[in-house]
């Protein structure tokens, strides 16, 4: 009887161990998708006070990327490009992973590659290949790719590249990416203001683009359009709106905007009433200059 009890206990122990082993096997990520999902799990704190496990996530991100996961390869490229959280910036390694992702059709990776190839960062500078990468992403109607490709074409500044560059900037300015749209609109404002890329100088057209860029949050365009509103030469004069636009640029810690705002406040007819605001902005400008 005692022998039978020992056998039953041994059998139960073996079955329990087998069950645990089966559970562990099932919990271990096996496919690239499972590995990438595990990365996301490790990056999120799941218990109050528990920190995310970036080091562990990075290990699994490597495994997912090596297993061919496209987004893991792109993410890994971004981590090595930027560095941080214990990872040293390594543009060469970033370029390697972006290349793998681009080969699988990642337009996000193609934008990074195009930018790196244009600058010669992590690779030999190769402008034709940079344009090729950005054109592939631009053809997918990605505003950032359109903007970056346009800027490369403007560097060539030939009769062949100018019309395409202008078209790409206009498309990027009309895109849903607010930041890129503002950058593209500002570039078009500069082009019409200076008469570049084969266009005739046209300050009214420039003002239209600066206004769009300003409304999109671009601080430099806010300053330029504020001056236009205050001056009233190329747009209808509107001092109230001009000062509001100038404060928006100053609020983004744009030094030139703060300096002009302080000057205007202190030289206005009601300068005494403005002194508290002017002093606050002057203090802010001083702190920025000390950084």
Residue pairs with C-beta under 8 A, 6 or more apart in sequence:
29 35
29 37
29 38
29 60
29 63
31 67
32 64
32 67
32 68
32 69
32 72
33 69
35 60
35 61
35 63
35 64
35 67
35 69
35 72
36 60
36 61
36 64
36 69
36 71
36 72
38 60
39 57
39 60
39 61
39 64
39 72
42 52
42 53
42 54
42 56
42 57
42 60
43 52
43 53
43 54
43 57
44 52
45 51
45 52
54 85
54 86
55 86
58 79
58 87
61 72
61 75
61 76
61 79
62 76
64 72
65 72
65 73
65 75
65 76
65 97
65 100
68 104
70 101
70 104
70 105
70 106
71 101
71 106
73 97
73 98
73 100
73 101
73 104
73 106
73 109
74 97
74 98
74 101
74 106
74 108
74 109
74 112
76 97
77 94
77 95
77 96
77 97
77 98
77 101
77 109
77 112
78 94
78 112
79 87
79 94
80 87
80 89
80 90
80 91
80 93
80 94
80 97
81 89
81 91
81 94
81 98
81 112
81 116
81 122
82 89
83 89
83 90
90 122
91 116
91 121
91 122
91 123
92 122
92 123
93 122
94 112
94 116
94 122
95 113
95 116
95 121
95 122
95 123
97 109
98 109
98 112
98 113
98 116
99 109
99 113
101 108
101 109
102 109
102 110
102 113
102 133
107 136
107 137
107 140
107 142
107 145
108 137
110 133
110 134
110 136
110 137
110 145
111 133
111 134
111 137
111 142
111 144
111 145
111 148
113 130
113 133
114 130
114 131
114 132
114 133
114 134
114 137
114 145
114 148
114 149
114 152
115 121
115 130
115 134
115 148
116 122
116 123
116 130
117 123
117 125
117 126
117 127
117 129
117 130
117 133
118 125
118 127
118 130
118 148
118 152
119 125
120 126
127 152
130 152
131 149
131 152
131 153
134 145
134 148
134 149
134 152
135 145
135 149
137 144
137 145
138 145
138 146
138 149
138 168
141 171
141 175
143 171
143 172
143 175
143 176
143 177
143 180
143 181
143 184
144 172
144 177
144 180
146 168
146 169
146 171
146 172
146 175
146 184
147 168
147 169
147 172
147 180
147 183
147 184
147 187
149 168
150 164
150 165
150 166
150 168
150 169
150 172
150 184
150 187
151 165
151 187
153 161
153 162
153 164
153 165
153 168
154 161
154 162
154 165
154 187
154 196
154 197
157 196
157 197
159 198
162 197
162 198
163 198
165 197
166 188
166 191
166 197
166 199
169 184
169 187
169 188
169 191
170 184
170 188
172 180
172 181
172 183
172 184
173 181
173 184
173 185
173 188
173 209
173 212
174 181
175 181
175 184
178 216
178 217
179 216
179 217
181 212
181 216
182 212
182 213
182 216
182 217
182 218
182 221
183 213
183 218
185 209
185 210
185 212
185 213
185 216
185 218
185 221
186 209
186 210
186 213
186 218
186 220
186 221
188 206
188 209
189 206
189 207
189 208
189 209
189 210
189 213
189 221
189 224
190 196
190 206
191 197
191 199
191 206
192 199
192 201
192 202
192 203
192 205
192 206
192 209
193 201
193 203
193 206
194 201
195 201
195 202
203 233
203 234
204 234
204 235
206 234
207 225
207 228
207 234
207 235
210 221
210 224
210 225
210 228
211 221
211 225
211 235
213 221
213 225
214 221
214 222
214 224
214 225
214 226
214 245
214 248
217 252
219 248
219 249
219 252
219 254
219 257
220 249
220 254
222 245
222 246
222 248
222 249
222 252
222 254
222 257
223 246
223 249
223 254
223 256
223 257
223 260
225 235
225 245
226 242
226 243
226 245
226 246
226 249
226 257
227 242
227 260
228 234
228 235
228 242
229 235
229 237
229 238
229 239
229 241
229 242
229 245
230 237
230 239
230 242
230 243
230 246
230 264
231 237
232 238
243 261
243 264
246 257
246 260
246 261
246 264
247 261
249 257
250 257
250 258
250 261
250 281
250 284
253 284
253 288
255 285
255 288
255 289
258 281
258 284
258 285
258 288
259 285
261 278
261 281
262 278
262 281
262 282
262 285
265 271
265 274
265 275
265 277
265 278
265 281
266 274
266 275
266 278
268 274
271 278
